[in-house]
Amino acid sequence: MSSRILVDEIYGKTANTSALTIDSSGNVEIVKSSATATFSSGSTLIQPTTNGIPSWANEIKISFFDVSQAGSSDVMFRAYVAGSVVTANYQYTSIYTDNSADTLSDRSAGNDGGFAFYGWTAAANSFNGTVTFTRVTDDYKYVAFGQYFNPAYATYVMFFNGRVDLAGPISGVDLYTSTNFDAGTARVIWR
């Protein structure tokens, strides 16, 4: 004798939204949550969420489209812990390459205030890509990888990889520039 449970959807504990679905063939899909943000004129931040990512999330991806800043500065990708931005200990290497040369930047000192596609500071840059934070340990050590496409420099490949050691789980992420954003949209998803 066997037992069967017939389930179409399992709902989240705190909201009446699907957390898991099972289709008619038995395939299971864990429904991921997300948040979006668009630049505000005169703002130094694009913030999809500062305190909305649950503590169980092991992979956090922030994707961005047509992000540009009004002046010349690096665009930083930063994490939040318990709703407060973290501005230290981002250790990474940034590289861009085309068919004639590679430019590598050692940012392992951790003094930049976030991860960046280091050196791409011109106001004409258009950032289109994804940055992924992956939790490696239960004591909140994360590795990160970012890649982006700039249509004005279509023959270039740009990316960074690095790590950050945090005091708690990532609760949010943002994009920051010291010279204000003038365009762009970002979405963060987690699982």
Buried (B, 14 or more C-beta within 10 A) or exposed (E): EEEEEEEEEBEEEEEEEBBEBBEEEEEEEEBEBBBEBEBEEEBBBBBBBBEBBEEEBEEBBBBBBEBBBBEEBBBBBBBBBEEBBBBEBBBBBBBBBEEEEEEEBEBEEBEBBBBBBBEBBBEEBBBBBBBBBBBEEEEBEBBBBBBBBBEEBEEBBBBBBBBBBBEEBBBBBBBBBEBBBBBBBBBBBBE
